[in-house]
């Protein structure tokens, strides 16, 4: 069992941080790698890239958005509770070299995945410019932590409630008018990573993106996490999760990510239906909450 030693709610409980006791994984973990977690006997196995790890404390940290039935189960676990299973570290570590300047772009919960990469670049002596974005101030995460490892931190939100009222790609274009980085790293919603790659391609700036396709076993056996990179089929679990953004077929990835959206919605409604029966809660109130969660799934 893998015990939760620290828990933090962000974005009004829509985003959860769990620091988990996993000493063997923490000793071997590197930036860019992920783990697969399972809450209980009936829960799904969910892949999450580690936001941090501490070999001395023997802990790993994951940050996730509560959007579906399984992440809802994760979010109900409190300090002292345990995940039934965690497998990892999985995937290839981020391949980094010291560069004069690196530009790192993070959106939504992708900021959590970006953090250990930024920290590693800074440790290597690179100058790091970070651009973080979210739909609103409430949904912006890890600003303080990212500021501590960045030479320059730019913030934007869709509604202007924090930083600039702009998209991260708009800020990226502005920065690229004055900088020529040795590498760009983009992690977040797929359309954002696609747009970043489109911007950096004509400038011939090496661009890394972290992909999170549908995944089951995490060891390359099932093939469900396949993505097309440079015209070839790759498995995100063993060949990634990071790839050259200029070579990824993002349109195919978007289609595959939407493959089970209807089933996810049905599962979430079924979960809340069980909650109504067990807790004798007000049906309209719970149905409204289920509908909100379904909209979160569609938004992703």
QUIDA-V910058 format. One record per residue. RES is the residue in one letter. PSI is psi in whole degrees, 0 to 359 (none if undefined). Layout:
BEGIN
res & psi
RES & PSI
RES & PSI
END
This chain:
BEGIN
res & psi
X & 147
X & 105
X & 139
X & 123
X & 344
X & 138
X & 135
X & 130
X & 136
X & 162
X & 44
X & 30
X & 358
X & 337
X & 133
X & 137
X & 131
X & 122
X & 126
X & 137
X & 114
X & 71
X & 321
X & 317
X & 317
X & 326
X & 332
X & 349
X & 145
X & 160
X & 136
X & 347
X & 164
X & 169
X & 162
X & 125
X & 149
X & 127
X & 316
X & 189
X & 325
X & 356
X & 159
X & 162
X & 118
X & 124
X & 133
X & 129
X & 137
X & 133
X & 337
X & 164
X & 148
X & 104
X & 326
X & 319
X & 342
X & 35
X & 156
X & 155
X & 131
X & 148
X & 130
X & 153
X & 133
X & 98
X & 337
X & 184
X & 317
X & 317
X & 335
X & 319
X & 317
X & 314
X & 340
X & 346
X & 138
X & 173
X & 131
X & 336
X & 167
X & 149
X & 141
X & 316
X & 143
X & 127
X & 133
X & 182
X & 145
X & 161
X & 171
X & 137
X & 157
X & 130
X & 106
X & 146
X & 156
X & 132
X & 162
X & 315
X & 137
X & 140
X & 124
X & 126
X & 124
X & 139
X & 137
X & 222
X & 353
X & 338
X & 323
X & 321
X & 327
X & 330
X & 307
X & 334
X & 315
X & 317
X & 319
X & 318
X & 318
X & 318
X & 330
X & 352
X & 11
X & 148
X & 128
X & 124
X & 124
X & 138
X & 118
X & 140
X & 157
X & 169
X & 327
X & 170
X & 321
X & 326
X & 1
X & 127
X & 155
X & 30
X & 316
X & 316
X & 319
X & 326
X & 325
X & 337
X & 11
X & 146
X & 331
X & 130
X & 123
X & 133
X & 139
X & 153
X & 153
X & 321
X & 1
X & 11
X & 345
X & 130
X & 210
X & 149
X & 92
X & 173
X & 154
X & 328
X & 330
X & 316
X & 323
X & 314
X & 322
X & 315
X & 321
X & 348
X & 342
X & 353
X & 150
X & 88
X & 157
X & 339
X & 149
X & 139
X & 127
X & 126
X & 125
X & 208
X & 143
X & 316
X & 325
X & 315
X & 323
X & 314
X & 319
X & 315
X & 322
X & 325
X & 319
X & 341
X & 307
X & 341
X & 357
X & 43
X & 121
X & 129
X & 122
X & 138
X & 152
X & 120
X & 143
X & 66
X & 176
X & 132
X & 142
X & 290
X & 332
X & 8
X & 12
X & 6
X & 324
X & 331
X & 5
X & 338
X & 21
X & 141
X & 158
X & 122
X & 120
X & 36
X & 4
X & 149
X & 128
X & 153
X & 123
X & 330
X & 328
X & 332
X & 343
X & 212
X & 359
X & 140
X & 167
X & 114
X & 336
X & 348
X & 356
X & 137
X & 89
X & 325
X & 318
X & 319
X & 316
X & 317
X & 317
X & 324
X & 336
X & 2
X & 325
X & 26
X & 323
X & 317
X & 323
X & 318
X & 316
X & 319
X & 319
X & 318
X & 321
X & 322
X & 313
X & 331
X & 321
X & 323
X & 321
X & 314
X & 318
X & 319
X & 352
X & 41
X & 169
X & 120
X & 321
X & 317
X & 314
X & 321
X & 322
X & 318
X & 320
X & 319
X & 322
X & 318
X & 323
X & 321
X & 326
X & 318
X & 313
X & 324
X & 328
X & none
END
